[in-house]
Amino acid sequence: MTRFSFAMLPDYPVGECIEMIKTADRLGFYAAYSADETWHKDMWLIFAAAADKTTNIRFGPNVTHVILKEPTILAQQLATLDELTNGRAEAVVSFGNLGMLQQYGIDWSTQKPLARLREGMHVMRTFLDEGAITFDGEFFNYSGLFTFARPVQEHLPLKLGGMGGPKSFEMAGEIADGLHHALGYSKDNYEYIAKHMRIGAEKAGRSYEDLDFGAWICWACAEDGEAAKRAAKIMVAFYLSSMPESLMNRHSYSRADFDPIMEALGKGEIDKAIEMTSDDIAETLSVAGTPEECAEKLNRDMIGVGVNHIIAAITDSGLVKTFSGKDIEGVPDVQGQLELIADRVMPNLK
């Protein structure tokens, strides 16, 4: 059975964020995820506030990171959230948003990001499982560090966030509880990822079928499918800068195709950037349209090639307004789209 979750950018009023989570819980979504980034409101506090107002939905960062954040602190936060939710916490971990690292003056290329991520995952797993750690690593060092923050779950899931690959995909298969891949939409892309996740799983003597393989996607659905596509197109223009070139290549694009768009965005020329984002680019790099059109694309390009978890980063008119200043009519708010997904997308997935 395919899991279906939603990912929020917590840029709405906090009360609205909590109502979104409550709606998703009522409708049977697997998890509510959120970006753990300085650019947005603090997801840990929002999830803590929503914990006792929900019953089944799981909570976690997607993604959190081990360059700006220290892994034992992350484990402490996760264990506390797990107690608040009675065993419903998990995390997707990576080395961080490259654009945000640049704003902190951090050159990610000097940080050995994959080696740091591997070591950070080991630290988090040890601290969650044992409540104490002594470790002499390349990036992290501890001598008898302990915590009284203990998870309710016997095994709190830690998944990797990976986009470029292939080493991160293989690492996920080897050491993590799964992989969540952002901004991938083509069948070829997911076949490539699945191949390398299998390589990692086989290297560690693990079963690939036991792993959570999630697709984090730019999403918009509405009765008015064309309105949904217009909304998604605006968000695609903003997301392009987050795509590594290898991911662009797996969708038959190169960085040169997107450089003018990203240059316009960098200058604050938002209208120009959106105009240069063609309908073809937008439709290739999003899942948008009527609920039936969205389900068709999921079944054709993702679920049929190994993805067992859809994470919809829902675009609504409020988010479009926040990012671009533009008004888009005919697109339901997040809660309205959650209803459409539950009623007309989930029942039609393979």
N, C-alpha and C positions, 0 to 999 in steps of 0.2 A: 504494500500500500504506500502511495506517495504522501509524504508529509507536506503540509502547506503552512507556511509561516508568513509573518509580515515584518518588515524592517522599517522603523521610523527614523526620521531625522527630527530630534526633539527641539524643533524651532517654533512649535505651537505653544499657546498658553498651557501651563502645566496641567490644569484641570482637563483640558481637551485631550492631552496625551493620555491621561488616566482613563478617560471615557473610551478612547480608541482601544486600549488594552482590555477593558471590561467587555467591549463589543466582541473583540476577537476571541476572548475566553468563552463567551456565551455561544459563539458560532462554531467552536470546535477547532480553532487554529492550534497548531502544535506549539508555536513559540512566538513571543514578541521580542524582537531584537532591536538594538539601537547602536548607532555609531557612538564610540567612546572617544570624542574629539573635543578639543577646546572650543572649536567653532560653535558648538551647540550647547544647549542646556545639559546639566549633569544627569546622565541616564541612570546612575546608581541611585540617586535620590528619588527620581521619578519611579523607578521600579520598586524601591522600598515602599513608596507611598501606595503603589498599586497592589502590593503583595496580598494584603488581607482583604482586598476587594475582588479577588479572583479565586478560582478553584483548581483549574487544570492546566492552564497555559503556562509554558515555561518561559524563563527570562534569561537574557544574557547579552553581553556586548558582542557586536558583530561589525567591526572587529575592535579588540583592544590590542595593546602593543607593548613591546618590550624594549624599545629604545627610550621613549619619554617616560615610561612607567616601569616600576620595579616589580619583578614577578612575585616576590613574597607578599607585597602589599596587594597585588591583584588577587592572590590566593586568599588572603584575609578577607577582602571584600566579597569574593565569591562565596566563601564559607558562610559569611554573615547573611548574604542574600539567600543562600540555600536554607538557612534556618528560618528566615522570615517567610519563605515561600513553602516551607515544609517539603524540601527536596525537589525544587523545580528550577534550579539554576544550572547554567552551563556557560561556556565561553568559546568564542572563536578568536584566536590569537594570531597576530602577525607582527611585523616589525614597524608598521605605522604608515600613515598617509604621507607620501613623499612631499606633497605640497606644504603640508603643515610642518614637517620637519625642517623644510627650507626656511619657513617663517621663524623658526626657533634658532636659525643659524647653524643647523646640524647638517653636515654633508653625509647623507646616509651611505654613500659608496665607501666611506672610510670606516664604517661600523661593522663590517663583516655580517651583513644582516641575517643571512640564513644560519650561519654558525651561532650567532647570538640568539636567534629564535629557537634553534634546537636546544641550546643550553637553558634558555628561559622556560621552555616547556618542561624540561627535566626538573627544574627548580619548582615550578608550580605543581607538577604531579607529586613530587616528593612531599612538599609542604602540605598539600591537601590530604594526602593519604596518611601521613605520619604525624603531622602537627609539629614537626621539628626538622631542622636540617643543619648538617655540617657539610660544607662543600667548598672545594678550592678549584674554581673554574677560571676560564679565560676572561669572562665578563662579570661573573657574580661570585662573591665569596661570603661564607657564613661560618660561624663557629658556635654551635649549640643554640642557634636561634630557634625560638619556639613560639607558639601561639595557642591561645585558648579558643580561637575562632575555628569551630569544627563543622564540616558539612553534615547534613542529614543523610544524603545519599552515600552509599558505600563507595560508589565510583562516580564522581562528578565529571561529566564529559568535558574534555578539552579538545577542540577541533582547530585545525589550521585554516587561516585565510590565505589563499594563494591566487595570483592572477597570471603571472608571466610563465612560470615553469621553465623546464620540466623538473628541476631539482626540488622545488617546493611541493610539487604534486607527489613526487616519490617519497619525500619526507613525511607527508601526511599519511600515506599508506603504511609507512614504517612505524611511526611513533604516536600518531594522534588517533582520536576517535572518529575522525572524518576530515573532510575538506569542504569549505564553502568558497566557491569561486564567484567573484563579482564581475559583472559586465561581459559575460559570455553569452552568445546567442546562437551560434551555428552548430550544426551537427558535427562537422569536422572538428571543431574546437573541443566538444565534449568527448568525442572518441579519443582524441589526443590525450586529454586529461585522464580519462579512465585507464588508458593504456599505461600511463606512468604511475598512477595510483596502484595498479596491480603489481607493477615492478617493485614498488616499495613494500607492499604487503607481502609479496612472495619472499623478498629478501629477509623480512623479519619472521617468516613462518606464520603469518596471520592470514585471516580470511578477508578478502576484499569485500565480499558480500555483507560482512558485518559493519562496514563503515558507512557513515552518514555522508552522502555526496550531495551537497546543496548548491543550487544555482541562485545567486543573488542578482536580481534583475530589475532594471528600470521598468516600472509597470504603470499603466493607466488603462482602465476599462470603464465603459459607459454604454448606455443604450445608443447614444450618438457616437458611433465608432470613430468618425472623423474628428470630432472634438477631442476624444481621448488621444488620438494620434498627434494632434497639434500640441496638446499638453506635454506628451512624451518627448516630442521633438525639441522643445525648449530645454528640458532637463538633459537630454542627450548632449546638447551643445556644452553644457557645464561638465558633464561626466567624462568627456573625451580626454581631458588632461590627466585623468586618473588611469588611463589605459596604457600599460607598457607596450612597446612596439611589437613584441612577439604576439601579443593578444590581438593587436590591430591586424597583423599579418594573417592570423588564423581566420579573420573575417574578410580577407582579400582586400585589405587597405594597407597603406603605409603611413608613416608619420607625416610624410610630405602632403598627403591628402588632407590632414587635419591641422597642419601648422598655421594656415591663415586663420582658421577658426579660433585656435588657441591664442594666436597673437592678438586678435581682436578682443577676446575676453580679457587678456592681460592689460589691454589699454582701457578697459571699461566700456568698450564699444559693443554692448550687449545685443542691440538690435542687429548690428552687422553680423555678429557671430551666429545668431539664430538664422538670419537670412542665408548665410553660407552653409548652414547645415541642411543638406538636401533631404528631400523626402526619402530618397533611397537610403541615405545614411541613417536617418531616424528610424525607418522601419526595420533596417538590419540590426540596429543596436538598441532595440527596446522590444518589449512585449506590450502591444497597445492595440485598442480597437474595441469591438464588442466582446462580451465575455466568451462568446463562442469562437471568435477569431483568436482570442488569447489562448483558449484551451487547445485549439488546433495547432498553434505554433509550439506550445509546450510539448504536446504529444509527438510532434514531428521531429523536433530538433533537440530535445533535451531528455525527456523521460525515456524515450525509446533507446537511448544510448547510455544508460547507466545512472542518470540522475534520479535520486529517490526523495528529493526534498526541494521544494520550490520556496524561495524567500522573496516575496514581492516588496520591493521598495516603492511604495505607492505614491504616485504623483497626483495631487489634486489641485484645484484652482488656488487654494491658499498657498501651497508650496511654490507654484508657478509665480504668484504675485510676489512672494518673498524674494525669490531669486532674480526675477526679471522685471518686476513692476507691471507685468502684463495681466490683463483680465481675460480669462478663458471661460466661456459659458458652456453649459451642457456636460460638465464633468463633475460627478458626485464627489463629496468630501470623502475623507479616508473611511469613515464609518459606512457610508453608502457603498463604497467599493468593496469593503469587507463583506457586506451583505451580498453583493453581486457575485463575488468569488465563491462564497459558501453555497449560494443557490444554483449557480450556473457554470462554474468552472470546476470546482472540486468533484462534482458528480460525473464529470465528463473526462476525467484524467484516466490514463491507462493504469 
